[in-house]
Amino acid sequence: MTYQFIEPQGAAQMQAFRELNWAYRDYLRDDPDTRALAEVFYPDDILAAALADEAAYRPPLGRMRLVMHSGRAVGCGSVHTLATGDAEIKRVFLTEQARGSGLGWGLMNQLLKDARDLGHARVVMDTGIQLKAAQRFYDRMGFRRRGPYQEVPDSMRGQLVFFEMDLAPSTAKKP
C-alpha cells in the first residue's frame, strides 16, 4: 500500500483537505443519529471559518494532515494548541474506501507525533456518543476517557465522549 500523511501545501492539496473536512461534516449530517452534532459544531459558517484559519493549524500552533493513498486524498485530520502543553485533535476522517485499511492508525500516530513535535505533553479529543467504532478505536489506541475539556452547549451534554492521552514517547498502541 502506497500512502503518505502529508501537510497540505499549495492550492490543490488545501482544496483536498477542505473537501475532506466538508465530507466529514456531511457524513455526520447525513446520519439521523449524528445530525445534531453536525448542526451544532459544524454549521457552514463555523466550519468555513475554521478551515480559513490556516495559521491555527500550522506550526507553531498546529498541524494539518492529508492522507494520500496512491496519489489520491483519502483522509484528513488536524491538531491544534488549546493551551500551553495541551493540544486537541480535530476532524479525523477517512473516506469509506479507506476505512479498515490501517490508515486510521497511521494518521492518529502521525497526529500524536505532530503534537509531541509541537511541544505538547497531552492531547485531548472528543467524538459523538453514537460513533461506537470511533470510541473503540480511541480506546484501543490507549486514550483514556475523561470529562469535558471545554464548554459544551446544553443541547450537546451527554452527546459527546471525551478522551485524553499523555504524550510520553510512543504512548499509542499498535493495531
Summary of the structure (lengths in Angstrom):
residues: 175
radius of gyration: 15.1
end to end distance: 16.2
largest distance: 43.9
contacts: 506
relative contact order: 0.15
helix: 41%
strand: 29%
